[in-house]
Amino acid sequence: MDENETIKMIKSRRAIRDYVTSKDVPDELIYKIIEAGAYAPSAENQQPWRVIVVRNKKLQRLIGQIAVDRTIELFGRATPREEIERRLGYIESKVSLERTIDILITGQRFEYIKGEPETNGAPVILVLAIDQTHVGNSQATLRGTGGVYGWSSPRHAVIAGSMMMQNMALAAAALGIGSCVSSVQLDHFDDVGAISKELGIPYPHWVPILCLTLGYPVSERTLGPPRQMPEEIAFLDKWGKPFKK
């Protein structure tokens, strides 16, 4: 069966970390990207998401520096070298592997978030926040059940927000805009609070969980890390029984 354009787009999308800083992304395209994101499914169509379009360079540098600092802390100090090499085991070239590890442990991998010309930074950042009271605590019939008796209302918002983010990344690719999803700057409670304060997000009711950088790519990425095939990751009826076409 031939693949249609949608399947081809999904397979060809790549994380872009080098942007043409001098070329801005028009508001019209950002609007279309967010609009496509809002077509993601959510429980009872509550749409528990908000997106902040960050163009202010001071705010971009703040968000980017947090990402750089946390990366240095996580990979440069806390994560053993052998664990980093295991995660990057798909890189066959030793030279490429060493370079990748170097830009990871030094934080260079996330310099692009700052939006600086010297590092081919992204002109725009979209910050996605979700409603933590989504579903359980927001309904009269379920109010107070969030986190009790097995209910987990924030989980629905995280799922919906993640699907919205994927929609936006695919829409950006379809429009010729490079993008990269990142969360390292929002993985620590202190950073979530700091970014929420700077962006005026009413935390902890609303919580930023993901960022999406946008910009025109310096060059198209044609290759990405290998993907596991369905027979490697899917089971038929029961765990351990491979699903094959």
N, C-alpha and C positions, 0 to 999 in steps of 0.2 A: 504494500500500500504506500503510495506516495505521500510525503509529508506536506501539509498545508503551510501557509505563511505563518500562522500562529505557532505551530510546533517548531518551525525553523527559527522563529524569533526567540522562543524560550531556550532553545539549544545554543543559540549564538550569542545570547546576552553574556557580557563579561563585566567584572568589577573594574572600573576605570579609576585610576589614581593620579593620572597626569592630564591636566586640562589646559586649554588655551585661555589663560587668565585674562587676556586683553579682549576676548570675545564674550560678551555678556549673553545670558540666557533670557530671551524676551518673556515678559510677564504672561503673554498669551500662551506660550508653550508650558510655562509652569502651571498656569490655570488648567490646561488640558491634562497635564500629568496628575494633578490633584483630583480633578474631576474623574479621571479613570480610576484612581485609587478608591474613591468613594463608592464605586460600584462593587467593591468587595462584599462578601456576605458577612452578616453579623447576626447573633442570636436575637430573634424577634425584631430584626431590622432596627435595633437601637442605635447603631452607628456610633460606637463609643470612642470616637477619635477626633482629634483636632490637630492641625498642622500649622506650625509657625515657619514662615518663609524668612530665613535669616540672610539678609544682604549686608547688614552692618559689619564692617571689617573688624571693629573692636570685639564684637560678639563672636565673630568667626574665629578670631585668634584665641579668645578665651576657651571656646569649645575645643578647638584644635589642640591647644596646649594641654588641656586636661587629658585628652586622648593620648598625646605623646608621653606625658608623665606617667599615666597608668600603664602604658605599654612597657616603659622602662622598668617600672616596679614589678609587673607581672612576669615578663619574659626575660628581662635583664637581671633580675634578682631572685624572684620566687620560683621560677620554673627551671628544673634541671636541664642542662644542655642536652642530655640524651633524650629527654621527653620532647624537646623542640625538634630534634633530628627525627624522632619517630613520626611526629605529626607532619613533617615535611618530607617524609620518605618517598613521596611520589616524584620528587625532583631528582632526576638521574645524574645530571652533571654536578660534580663536586664543586666546581667554581660557582655555578648558579646557586647551589645549596648554601655555600658559605656567604655569598652576597645576600641572600634572602634572610639568613639568620642575623647577619650584621644589621640590616635595616630594621629588623624586628626588635632586637635587644637594645638598640640605640634610640628607638622611637621614631626613626625616619619614616617608617611605613605609614604613619598617620600625619605627617607634616602637611599633606595636601589639604587637610580639613581647614587649616588656617587661612587658606585663600591667598597666600602670598605668591607674587609673580616668580620669585626665584626658585620656588619649589613646585611650579606648575599647579598652584592651588585652585580649588574649586570656587567659581564665582558665587555659588548659591548653596546653602544648606537648608534642607527641610528637616525640621524636628517634629517627630510624631509623638503625641501624648495620648494616653488612654484614660478613660473614666474608670477608676477603681471600684466604683459602686455599681458598675454595669451588671444587669440582670438581678442577682440575688437581693442585694441591699436596696436596690432602687425600686422594687415592686412592693406594694402594700401586702400582697399575699405571701411574700417570701422575706419581708424585711426582718433583719436580725438573724437570718439563717446563714449568712455568708461566713464561711469558716467553721460552721457548727453542723453536726450531723452529716458530715461529708460534703457539704456544699462548698464550692469554691468559686464565688462570683467573679473575682478579678481575672481568673483564668480565661473566661470567655472574652474579656476585653483584650487580653494579650493575643489570643488566637485571632480575633478579628483585626486587630491592629497589624499583626504580622502579615495577614493576607492583603490588607490595604497597602502595606509597604511593597510587597511583591508586585501588586498591580502597578504601582507608581514606577518601580524599576523597569518593568516591561514596557510601560507606556513611554518612558523616557527613551528606551532603546529604539522603539518603533518610530520615534520622532527625530532620531539621529543625535540624541543627547546622551552623553556618558553619565554613568551614575555609580555610586558605591554605597552599600549599606554598612553602617558601623554602629556598634553599641558599646565599645570599650570605654567611651567617655560617660556612659550612663550605667555602668555595672556596679559602681560603688555608691552607697547611700549618700555619702558626703557630696559626691559629684552631682547626683540627681538633685539634691537640695540646692546646690550652688547654681546649677544651670536653670532650674525652675525659678529661682529668685531673679536671675538676670533677665530671663525672658518673660517674667510676670505670670508664670504658670501657677494656678491655684493648687499647689501641692499641699497635702498628699491626696486630695480628692482626684486631681488630675496628675498623672505621672508620665514624664517623658521616658520612652523606652528605646527608641531607635532614631538614627539620623540617616539622611540620604543626601549625599553630595551630588550636585548637578553641574554640568559644564560640557563644552565641546571637547572631545578627546584630542590630545596632541597626536596620537596615532591609534588606530584601531587594534584591539587585541584579537588575534585570530585563534590563539591557543589558550586553553585553560587546563587546570588540573584534570586528570582522568576521572570519569564518572563510573560508578558501579552500575552494572547491568541489572535489569529486573530480576533475573534468575539468581543474582547474588544478594538481593535485599528483600525479595518478596516470597512469601510462603503461601501454600494453598491449604486453606482450612485450619491448619495447625502449624505452630512454630516448628521449623526444621524440615518441613516438606516443601522443597523448592517449587515455585510457580514458574512454569515455562510456557512459551507460546506454542 
